Every structure is written in structure tokens, then in C-alpha cells.
Amino acid sequence: MRYARENLADIQAEIEPLLARHYAELGQQDMALDPDWPRLIALDAARVLVTYTARDDKRRLVGYAGFFVQPHLHYRHSVTAVNDVIWMAPECRGGVGVRLLRFAEIGLSALGAEKVYYHVKVDHPALGKILSRMGYTQAEAMFSRRIG
């Protein structure tokens, strides 16, 4: 496996089919997947959105983890990384995903991030279990409701 930080504009065509698989497995089924690519790519170009990838030995994209990295609005002297999206192809899960997260931690730390936040879907708790084993602790619970 090869792990890297990649520019979203360079991998958009490769990531779109994986996002479709990701959405089919874990997405909010009451909302249509419709990424705002121009805005995401602009945030990537501004180095606010950072994407780490996993590629197999044939250089095929098999996983990704995207983070918003910036000073926290409540703690302006603290750079935080908030996970936006993370997914690993089922056929590559196991240690590969953990290694991607560890690689991302190193990269995020190099960018000045002091703390990393992940959100974990209640119906799919596997990521939470992995994060707990990696030393993360649950900080908050998130609630949602469709209102429109």
C-alpha cells in the first residue's frame, strides 16, 4: 500500500466512484449525494481541506481521509483537524485503514494540528472501535433531524 497527501483536483475522477460506494454503504439515504466539487477544490487549494489517500500496489485509489485543518473558532491559537470524510474499500480494510489514519496523523501534525476530531455513524460503529484502540476518546455525541 502507498499512502500520500494528494490534491483533490488531481484525484476527483478517481475518488467519485469510491464516494458512490461509500455513500451506498454509509450515506444519509434521505439525502442525495451531491458534492460541491468547485468549493471543495477551492478549500483544497487554500490548504483548508487536506486529503490523504491509500493506493494499492497497482496505484488504484482504495481509500481516503479528508480533513478541514484550521485554527479552531473557539480556541484561535489551536489548529484543529476535523475529519470530513473517511472510507476504505471493504476488500482493503483491516490494518490498511489504521495505517492510513496514522499516516494522516503525521501529516496533520506537520501542518500544526494539535487535535483531531472524527464523527462516527451510530449505525456503523466500526470506526469508533478503531479510534478507541488508537487512543481516541469520545468527546461529544451528534444528533440530526431532517427539517426541510
FENBELDA-V653887 format. One record per residue. N is the residue number from 0. RES is the residue in one small letter. PSI is psi in degrees with one decimal (* if undefined). OMEGA is omega as a letter, one per 30 degrees, with the letter a starting at -180 (* if undefined). Layout:
((N;RES;PSI;OMEGA) (N;RES;PSI;OMEGA))
//
This chain:
((0;m;145.9;l) (1;r;133.3;l) (2;y;141.0;a) (3;a;161.3;l) (4;r;127.1;a) (5;e;152.0;l) (6;n;132.7;a) (7;l;-39.3;l) (8;a;-33.2;a) (9;d;-23.6;a) (10;i;6.8;a) (11;q;-47.9;a) (12;a;-33.8;l) (13;e;-33.6;a) (14;i;-26.8;a) (15;e;-46.7;l) (16;p;-34.1;l) (17;l;-38.0;l) (18;l;-37.5;l) (19;a;-42.6;l) (20;r;-42.1;l) (21;h;-49.8;a) (22;y;-40.8;l) (23;a;-34.0;a) (24;e;-43.3;a) (25;l;-5.5;a) (26;g;168.6;l) (27;q;101.4;a) (28;q;-13.5;l) (29;d;3.6;l) (30;m;136.6;l) (31;a;136.8;l) (32;l;124.8;a) (33;d;71.5;a) (34;p;143.2;l) (35;d;78.0;a) (36;w;-46.0;l) (37;p;-40.6;a) (38;r;-42.1;l) (39;l;-42.8;a) (40;i;-35.6;l) (41;a;-41.2;l) (42;l;-36.4;l) (43;d;-45.7;l) (44;a;-31.9;l) (45;a;-1.1;a) (46;r;28.4;l) (47;v;-38.4;l) (48;l;127.5;a) (49;v;131.5;a) (50;t;127.4;l) (51;y;142.8;a) (52;t;158.5;l) (53;a;132.2;l) (54;r;142.1;l) (55;d;-176.3;a) (56;d;-13.1;l) (57;k;12.0;l) (58;r;20.2;l) (59;r;136.7;l) (60;l;124.6;a) (61;v;-8.9;l) (62;g;160.4;a) (63;y;156.2;l) (64;a;119.9;a) (65;g;140.8;a) (66;f;144.0;l) (67;f;121.8;a) (68;v;117.5;a) (69;q;165.6;l) (70;p;137.7;a) (71;h;139.3;a) (72;l;-25.0;l) (73;h;-18.6;a) (74;y;71.8;a) (75;r;-17.5;l) (76;h;6.1;a) (77;s;117.8;l) (78;v;129.3;l) (79;t;154.9;l) (80;a;120.6;l) (81;v;119.0;a) (82;n;127.9;l) (83;d;-44.2;a) (84;v;142.5;l) (85;i;135.3;l) (86;w;144.3;l) (87;m;133.4;l) (88;a;134.4;a) (89;p;-35.6;a) (90;e;-8.0;a) (91;c;6.1;a) (92;r;167.7;a) (93;g;-133.7;a) (94;g;-23.6;a) (95;v;-44.0;a) (96;g;-41.8;l) (97;v;-41.8;l) (98;r;-36.1;l) (99;l;-43.4;l) (100;l;-41.0;l) (101;r;-41.8;l) (102;f;-43.7;l) (103;a;-41.7;l) (104;e;-43.1;l) (105;i;-45.7;l) (106;g;-41.5;l) (107;l;-40.0;l) (108;s;-41.8;l) (109;a;-26.2;l) (110;l;-0.6;l) (111;g;0.8;a) (112;a;134.1;l) (113;e;-23.8;a) (114;k;144.5;l) (115;v;135.0;l) (116;y;136.8;l) (117;y;148.3;l) (118;h;140.7;a) (119;v;128.7;l) (120;k;131.3;a) (121;v;-39.1;a) (122;d;-9.9;a) (123;h;75.0;a) (124;p;2.3;a) (125;a;-42.2;a) (126;l;-41.4;l) (127;g;-39.2;l) (128;k;-41.5;l) (129;i;-46.7;a) (130;l;-39.7;l) (131;s;-43.8;l) (132;r;-26.1;l) (133;m;-2.0;l) (134;g;3.1;l) (135;y;151.9;l) (136;t;150.4;l) (137;q;125.9;a) (138;a;-33.3;a) (139;e;168.5;l) (140;a;142.0;a) (141;m;137.7;l) (142;f;148.7;l) (143;s;157.5;l) (144;r;133.8;l) (145;r;123.5;a) (146;i;-6.6;a) (147;g;*;*))
//
